[in-house]
Amino acid sequence: MERNWAGSHVFGAAEVRRPTSVDELGGIVAGHDRVRALGTRHAFTDLADTTGVLVETSGLGGDVEIDADRRVVRVPGGLRYGDLAGHLARHGWALATMASLPHISVAGAVATGTHGSGDRTGSLAAAVAGLELIGPDGGLRRIERGDADFDGHVVSLGALGVVTEVTLDVEPTYDVRQDLFTDLPWAVAAEHLDELTASAYSVSLFTDWVSGTVQQVWLKSRGTEPPVDLWGSGPATTTLHMLAGAGIEAVTEQGGVPGPWHQRLPHFRMEFTPSRGEELQSEYLVPRDRVHEAIDRLRGLAPSFAPLLQVSEVRTIAADDLWLSGAQGHDVVGLHFTWIRDVPGVYAVLPAIEDALLPLGGRPHWGKCFAAGADALRPLYPRFDDFRALVRRVDPGRKFTNSFLGRTLDLG
């Protein structure tokens, strides 16, 4: 029985296939009416599920090819970011950003608009320069940045085919230091929010929303210079995990010790099981200019959802032009929730959170838990109907459509 990473969803597919070549994958896709790609199972819902055949992409193989002149790397879509990052670092190259978990697949993370943090840093999807994918007829096609409809193909939720290869922007390698501060009052954090998120290359704020403080501030800085003083917030004196009681051996090195980018930008080490696993997650990406309203509304709602919350994280992401991206058209602030694994309880509080955040332009993270359907989501994405039209052109038989896409994008 196939389950997702969190154990919150049991896949209902009739069959799971594990092709070992692109040709074999093409034959599977051509020979079935309903197909979805299965990566590292980090979606928290039925996003990747189907009534037909799931195709696991990790066994497709393929080389990692660095093009130093173009500053890009071509990678198999099923490759995990942590494995890619290690390869790049050994050859003197780097990605601009990484998500908190290095265990996620490149194609799956890109397709859902997954991100790291940084005022001037886009999501993982923003680094995509090209895609190769298997279409509904089993044929392989390529699309590159600058091509018509490219911006609709990147954050595609798997609706346009099975991605076999991704081309990503890279840059020369660099070092990062990670410094943690504790117990920053929310009044101070809110007053200095722009300065705070600009104080390092990547910034994460961890809070419970009810205590009146940001319990932990994680600053990831490029280079060796220590961060500025955080308005009296004390530097952490020991290694910390953002979840109370969780093992600190899983987190990347802290304490201001400079090290390779791929060993500091993620929150978790590749060689350890990340976080606790038995959890649910939600996230809403709110336009930067509405974040203070969003914070005030969440702090007001917090007593209603606090019993379900393990921790909440606040991060920033730079704007992009990708049609279904949470950052399409403007810089955003991600308001992330790590819940206990109580599916009925979490879905009972999500409508109130969405009533607070969606009117501000907050867009749910596609790979996490949210309650909004297509009618509520359409006004949030200027290219929503353009994407639906693209799906109709590329996959007229809806081979890659499933229940999730029916609910959220009105794709039947």
Secondary structure as a PSIPRED ss2 file (coil, helix, strand):
# PSIPRED VFORMAT (PSIPRED V4.0)

   1 M C   1.000  0.000  0.000
   2 E C   1.000  0.000  0.000
   3 R E   0.000  0.000  1.000
   4 N C   1.000  0.000  0.000
   5 W C   1.000  0.000  0.000
   6 A C   1.000  0.000  0.000
   7 G C   1.000  0.000  0.000
   8 S C   1.000  0.000  0.000
   9 H C   1.000  0.000  0.000
  10 V E   0.000  0.000  1.000
  11 F C   1.000  0.000  0.000
  12 G C   1.000  0.000  0.000
  13 A C   1.000  0.000  0.000
  14 A C   1.000  0.000  0.000
  15 E E   0.000  0.000  1.000
  16 V E   0.000  0.000  1.000
  17 R E   0.000  0.000  1.000
  18 R C   1.000  0.000  0.000
  19 P C   1.000  0.000  0.000
  20 T C   1.000  0.000  0.000
  21 S C   1.000  0.000  0.000
  22 V H   0.000  1.000  0.000
  23 D H   0.000  1.000  0.000
  24 E H   0.000  1.000  0.000
  25 L H   0.000  1.000  0.000
  26 G H   0.000  1.000  0.000
  27 G H   0.000  1.000  0.000
  28 I H   0.000  1.000  0.000
  29 V H   0.000  1.000  0.000
  30 A H   0.000  1.000  0.000
  31 G C   1.000  0.000  0.000
  32 H C   1.000  0.000  0.000
  33 D C   1.000  0.000  0.000
  34 R C   1.000  0.000  0.000
  35 V E   0.000  0.000  1.000
  36 R E   0.000  0.000  1.000
  37 A E   0.000  0.000  1.000
  38 L E   0.000  0.000  1.000
  39 G C   1.000  0.000  0.000
  40 T C   1.000  0.000  0.000
  41 R C   1.000  0.000  0.000
  42 H C   1.000  0.000  0.000
  43 A C   1.000  0.000  0.000
  44 F C   1.000  0.000  0.000
  45 T C   1.000  0.000  0.000
  46 D C   1.000  0.000  0.000
  47 L C   1.000  0.000  0.000
  48 A C   1.000  0.000  0.000
  49 D C   1.000  0.000  0.000
  50 T C   1.000  0.000  0.000
  51 T C   1.000  0.000  0.000
  52 G C   1.000  0.000  0.000
  53 V E   0.000  0.000  1.000
  54 L E   0.000  0.000  1.000
  55 V E   0.000  0.000  1.000
  56 E E   0.000  0.000  1.000
  57 T C   1.000  0.000  0.000
  58 S C   1.000  0.000  0.000
  59 G C   1.000  0.000  0.000
  60 L C   1.000  0.000  0.000
  61 G C   1.000  0.000  0.000
  62 G C   1.000  0.000  0.000
  63 D C   1.000  0.000  0.000
  64 V C   1.000  0.000  0.000
  65 E E   0.000  0.000  1.000
  66 I E   0.000  0.000  1.000
  67 D E   0.000  0.000  1.000
  68 A C   1.000  0.000  0.000
  69 D C   1.000  0.000  0.000
  70 R C   1.000  0.000  0.000
  71 R C   1.000  0.000  0.000
  72 V E   0.000  0.000  1.000
  73 V E   0.000  0.000  1.000
  74 R E   0.000  0.000  1.000
  75 V E   0.000  0.000  1.000
  76 P E   0.000  0.000  1.000
  77 G C   1.000  0.000  0.000
  78 G C   1.000  0.000  0.000
  79 L C   1.000  0.000  0.000
  80 R E   0.000  0.000  1.000
  81 Y H   0.000  1.000  0.000
  82 G H   0.000  1.000  0.000
  83 D H   0.000  1.000  0.000
  84 L H   0.000  1.000  0.000
  85 A H   0.000  1.000  0.000
  86 G H   0.000  1.000  0.000
  87 H H   0.000  1.000  0.000
  88 L H   0.000  1.000  0.000
  89 A H   0.000  1.000  0.000
  90 R H   0.000  1.000  0.000
  91 H C   1.000  0.000  0.000
  92 G C   1.000  0.000  0.000
  93 W E   0.000  0.000  1.000
  94 A E   0.000  0.000  1.000
  95 L C   1.000  0.000  0.000
  96 A C   1.000  0.000  0.000
  97 T C   1.000  0.000  0.000
  98 M C   1.000  0.000  0.000
  99 A C   1.000  0.000  0.000
 100 S C   1.000  0.000  0.000
 101 L C   1.000  0.000  0.000
 102 P C   1.000  0.000  0.000
 103 H C   1.000  0.000  0.000
 104 I C   1.000  0.000  0.000
 105 S E   0.000  0.000  1.000
 106 V H   0.000  1.000  0.000
 107 A H   0.000  1.000  0.000
 108 G H   0.000  1.000  0.000
 109 A H   0.000  1.000  0.000
 110 V H   0.000  1.000  0.000
 111 A H   0.000  1.000  0.000
 112 T C   1.000  0.000  0.000
 113 G C   1.000  0.000  0.000
 114 T C   1.000  0.000  0.000
 115 H C   1.000  0.000  0.000
 116 G C   1.000  0.000  0.000
 117 S C   1.000  0.000  0.000
 118 G C   1.000  0.000  0.000
 119 D C   1.000  0.000  0.000
 120 R C   1.000  0.000  0.000
 121 T C   1.000  0.000  0.000
 122 G C   1.000  0.000  0.000
 123 S C   1.000  0.000  0.000
 124 L C   1.000  0.000  0.000
 125 A H   0.000  1.000  0.000
 126 A H   0.000  1.000  0.000
 127 A H   0.000  1.000  0.000
 128 V E   0.000  0.000  1.000
 129 A E   0.000  0.000  1.000
 130 G E   0.000  0.000  1.000
 131 L E   0.000  0.000  1.000
 132 E E   0.000  0.000  1.000
 133 L E   0.000  0.000  1.000
 134 I E   0.000  0.000  1.000
 135 G C   1.000  0.000  0.000
 136 P C   1.000  0.000  0.000
 137 D C   1.000  0.000  0.000
 138 G C   1.000  0.000  0.000
 139 G C   1.000  0.000  0.000
 140 L E   0.000  0.000  1.000
 141 R E   0.000  0.000  1.000
 142 R E   0.000  0.000  1.000
 143 I E   0.000  0.000  1.000
 144 E E   0.000  0.000  1.000
 145 R C   1.000  0.000  0.000
 146 G C   1.000  0.000  0.000
 147 D C   1.000  0.000  0.000
 148 A C   1.000  0.000  0.000
 149 D C   1.000  0.000  0.000
 150 F H   0.000  1.000  0.000
 151 D H   0.000  1.000  0.000
 152 G H   0.000  1.000  0.000
 153 H H   0.000  1.000  0.000
 154 V C   1.000  0.000  0.000
 155 V C   1.000  0.000  0.000
 156 S C   1.000  0.000  0.000
 157 L C   1.000  0.000  0.000
 158 G C   1.000  0.000  0.000
 159 A C   1.000  0.000  0.000
 160 L C   1.000  0.000  0.000
 161 G C   1.000  0.000  0.000
 162 V E   0.000  0.000  1.000
 163 V E   0.000  0.000  1.000
 164 T E   0.000  0.000  1.000
 165 E E   0.000  0.000  1.000
 166 V E   0.000  0.000  1.000
 167 T E   0.000  0.000  1.000
 168 L E   0.000  0.000  1.000
 169 D E   0.000  0.000  1.000
 170 V C   1.000  0.000  0.000
 171 E E   0.000  0.000  1.000
 172 P E   0.000  0.000  1.000
 173 T C   1.000  0.000  0.000
 174 Y C   1.000  0.000  0.000
 175 D E   0.000  0.000  1.000
 176 V E   0.000  0.000  1.000
 177 R E   0.000  0.000  1.000
 178 Q E   0.000  0.000  1.000
 179 D E   0.000  0.000  1.000
 180 L E   0.000  0.000  1.000
 181 F E   0.000  0.000  1.000
 182 T E   0.000  0.000  1.000
 183 D E   0.000  0.000  1.000
 184 L E   0.000  0.000  1.000
 185 P E   0.000  0.000  1.000
 186 W H   0.000  1.000  0.000
 187 A H   0.000  1.000  0.000
 188 V H   0.000  1.000  0.000
 189 A H   0.000  1.000  0.000
 190 A H   0.000  1.000  0.000
 191 E H   0.000  1.000  0.000
 192 H C   1.000  0.000  0.000
 193 L H   0.000  1.000  0.000
 194 D H   0.000  1.000  0.000
 195 E H   0.000  1.000  0.000
 196 L H   0.000  1.000  0.000
 197 T H   0.000  1.000  0.000
 198 A C   1.000  0.000  0.000
 199 S C   1.000  0.000  0.000
 200 A C   1.000  0.000  0.000
 201 Y C   1.000  0.000  0.000
 202 S E   0.000  0.000  1.000
 203 V E   0.000  0.000  1.000
 204 S E   0.000  0.000  1.000
 205 L E   0.000  0.000  1.000
 206 F E   0.000  0.000  1.000
 207 T E   0.000  0.000  1.000
 208 D C   1.000  0.000  0.000
 209 W C   1.000  0.000  0.000
 210 V C   1.000  0.000  0.000
 211 S C   1.000  0.000  0.000
 212 G C   1.000  0.000  0.000
 213 T E   0.000  0.000  1.000
 214 V E   0.000  0.000  1.000
 215 Q E   0.000  0.000  1.000
 216 Q E   0.000  0.000  1.000
 217 V E   0.000  0.000  1.000
 218 W E   0.000  0.000  1.000
 219 L E   0.000  0.000  1.000
 220 K E   0.000  0.000  1.000
 221 S E   0.000  0.000  1.000
 222 R E   0.000  0.000  1.000
 223 G C   1.000  0.000  0.000
 224 T C   1.000  0.000  0.000
 225 E C   1.000  0.000  0.000
 226 P C   1.000  0.000  0.000
 227 P C   1.000  0.000  0.000
 228 V C   1.000  0.000  0.000
 229 D C   1.000  0.000  0.000
 230 L C   1.000  0.000  0.000
 231 W C   1.000  0.000  0.000
 232 G C   1.000  0.000  0.000
 233 S C   1.000  0.000  0.000
 234 G E   0.000  0.000  1.000
 235 P E   0.000  0.000  1.000
 236 A C   1.000  0.000  0.000
 237 T C   1.000  0.000  0.000
 238 T C   1.000  0.000  0.000
 239 T C   1.000  0.000  0.000
 240 L C   1.000  0.000  0.000
 241 H C   1.000  0.000  0.000
 242 M C   1.000  0.000  0.000
 243 L C   1.000  0.000  0.000
 244 A C   1.000  0.000  0.000
 245 G C   1.000  0.000  0.000
 246 A C   1.000  0.000  0.000
 247 G C   1.000  0.000  0.000
 248 I H   0.000  1.000  0.000
 249 E H   0.000  1.000  0.000
 250 A H   0.000  1.000  0.000
 251 V E   0.000  0.000  1.000
 252 T C   1.000  0.000  0.000
 253 E C   1.000  0.000  0.000
 254 Q C   1.000  0.000  0.000
 255 G C   1.000  0.000  0.000
 256 G C   1.000  0.000  0.000
 257 V C   1.000  0.000  0.000
 258 P C   1.000  0.000  0.000
 259 G E   0.000  0.000  1.000
 260 P E   0.000  0.000  1.000
 261 W H   0.000  1.000  0.000
 262 H H   0.000  1.000  0.000
 263 Q H   0.000  1.000  0.000
 264 R C   1.000  0.000  0.000
 265 L C   1.000  0.000  0.000
 266 P C   1.000  0.000  0.000
 267 H C   1.000  0.000  0.000
 268 F E   0.000  0.000  1.000
 269 R C   1.000  0.000  0.000
 270 M C   1.000  0.000  0.000
 271 E C   1.000  0.000  0.000
 272 F C   1.000  0.000  0.000
 273 T C   1.000  0.000  0.000
 274 P C   1.000  0.000  0.000
 275 S C   1.000  0.000  0.000
 276 R C   1.000  0.000  0.000
 277 G C   1.000  0.000  0.000
 278 E C   1.000  0.000  0.000
 279 E E   0.000  0.000  1.000
 280 L E   0.000  0.000  1.000
 281 Q E   0.000  0.000  1.000
 282 S E   0.000  0.000  1.000
 283 E E   0.000  0.000  1.000
 284 Y E   0.000  0.000  1.000
 285 L E   0.000  0.000  1.000
 286 V E   0.000  0.000  1.000
 287 P E   0.000  0.000  1.000
 288 R H   0.000  1.000  0.000
 289 D H   0.000  1.000  0.000
 290 R H   0.000  1.000  0.000
 291 V H   0.000  1.000  0.000
 292 H H   0.000  1.000  0.000
 293 E H   0.000  1.000  0.000
 294 A H   0.000  1.000  0.000
 295 I H   0.000  1.000  0.000
 296 D H   0.000  1.000  0.000
 297 R H   0.000  1.000  0.000
 298 L H   0.000  1.000  0.000
 299 R H   0.000  1.000  0.000
 300 G H   0.000  1.000  0.000
 301 L H   0.000  1.000  0.000
 302 A H   0.000  1.000  0.000
 303 P H   0.000  1.000  0.000
 304 S H   0.000  1.000  0.000
 305 F H   0.000  1.000  0.000
 306 A H   0.000  1.000  0.000
 307 P H   0.000  1.000  0.000
 308 L H   0.000  1.000  0.000
 309 L E   0.000  0.000  1.000
 310 Q E   0.000  0.000  1.000
 311 V E   0.000  0.000  1.000
 312 S E   0.000  0.000  1.000
 313 E E   0.000  0.000  1.000
 314 V E   0.000  0.000  1.000
 315 R E   0.000  0.000  1.000
 316 T E   0.000  0.000  1.000
 317 I E   0.000  0.000  1.000
 318 A C   1.000  0.000  0.000
 319 A C   1.000  0.000  0.000
 320 D E   0.000  0.000  1.000
 321 D C   1.000  0.000  0.000
 322 L C   1.000  0.000  0.000
 323 W C   1.000  0.000  0.000
 324 L C   1.000  0.000  0.000
 325 S C   1.000  0.000  0.000
 326 G C   1.000  0.000  0.000
 327 A C   1.000  0.000  0.000
 328 Q E   0.000  0.000  1.000
 329 G C   1.000  0.000  0.000
 330 H C   1.000  0.000  0.000
 331 D C   1.000  0.000  0.000
 332 V E   0.000  0.000  1.000
 333 V E   0.000  0.000  1.000
 334 G E   0.000  0.000  1.000
 335 L E   0.000  0.000  1.000
 336 H E   0.000  0.000  1.000
 337 F E   0.000  0.000  1.000
 338 T E   0.000  0.000  1.000
 339 W E   0.000  0.000  1.000
 340 I E   0.000  0.000  1.000
 341 R C   1.000  0.000  0.000
 342 D C   1.000  0.000  0.000
 343 V H   0.000  1.000  0.000
 344 P H   0.000  1.000  0.000
 345 G H   0.000  1.000  0.000
 346 V H   0.000  1.000  0.000
 347 Y H   0.000  1.000  0.000
 348 A H   0.000  1.000  0.000
 349 V H   0.000  1.000  0.000
 350 L H   0.000  1.000  0.000
 351 P H   0.000  1.000  0.000
 352 A H   0.000  1.000  0.000
 353 I H   0.000  1.000  0.000
 354 E H   0.000  1.000  0.000
 355 D H   0.000  1.000  0.000
 356 A H   0.000  1.000  0.000
 357 L H   0.000  1.000  0.000
 358 L H   0.000  1.000  0.000
 359 P H   0.000  1.000  0.000
 360 L H   0.000  1.000  0.000
 361 G C   1.000  0.000  0.000
 362 G C   1.000  0.000  0.000
 363 R E   0.000  0.000  1.000
 364 P E   0.000  0.000  1.000
 365 H C   1.000  0.000  0.000
 366 W C   1.000  0.000  0.000
 367 G C   1.000  0.000  0.000
 368 K C   1.000  0.000  0.000
 369 C C   1.000  0.000  0.000
 370 F C   1.000  0.000  0.000
 371 A C   1.000  0.000  0.000
 372 A C   1.000  0.000  0.000
 373 G C   1.000  0.000  0.000
 374 A H   0.000  1.000  0.000
 375 D H   0.000  1.000  0.000
 376 A H   0.000  1.000  0.000
 377 L H   0.000  1.000  0.000
 378 R H   0.000  1.000  0.000
 379 P H   0.000  1.000  0.000
 380 L H   0.000  1.000  0.000
 381 Y C   1.000  0.000  0.000
 382 P C   1.000  0.000  0.000
 383 R C   1.000  0.000  0.000
 384 F H   0.000  1.000  0.000
 385 D H   0.000  1.000  0.000
 386 D H   0.000  1.000  0.000
 387 F H   0.000  1.000  0.000
 388 R H   0.000  1.000  0.000
 389 A H   0.000  1.000  0.000
 390 L H   0.000  1.000  0.000
 391 V H   0.000  1.000  0.000
 392 R H   0.000  1.000  0.000
 393 R H   0.000  1.000  0.000
 394 V H   0.000  1.000  0.000
 395 D C   1.000  0.000  0.000
 396 P C   1.000  0.000  0.000
 397 G C   1.000  0.000  0.000
 398 R C   1.000  0.000  0.000
 399 K C   1.000  0.000  0.000
 400 F C   1.000  0.000  0.000
 401 T C   1.000  0.000  0.000
 402 N C   1.000  0.000  0.000
 403 S H   0.000  1.000  0.000
 404 F H   0.000  1.000  0.000
 405 L H   0.000  1.000  0.000
 406 G H   0.000  1.000  0.000
 407 R H   0.000  1.000  0.000
 408 T H   0.000  1.000  0.000
 409 L H   0.000  1.000  0.000
 410 D C   1.000  0.000  0.000
 411 L C   1.000  0.000  0.000
 412 G C   1.000  0.000  0.000
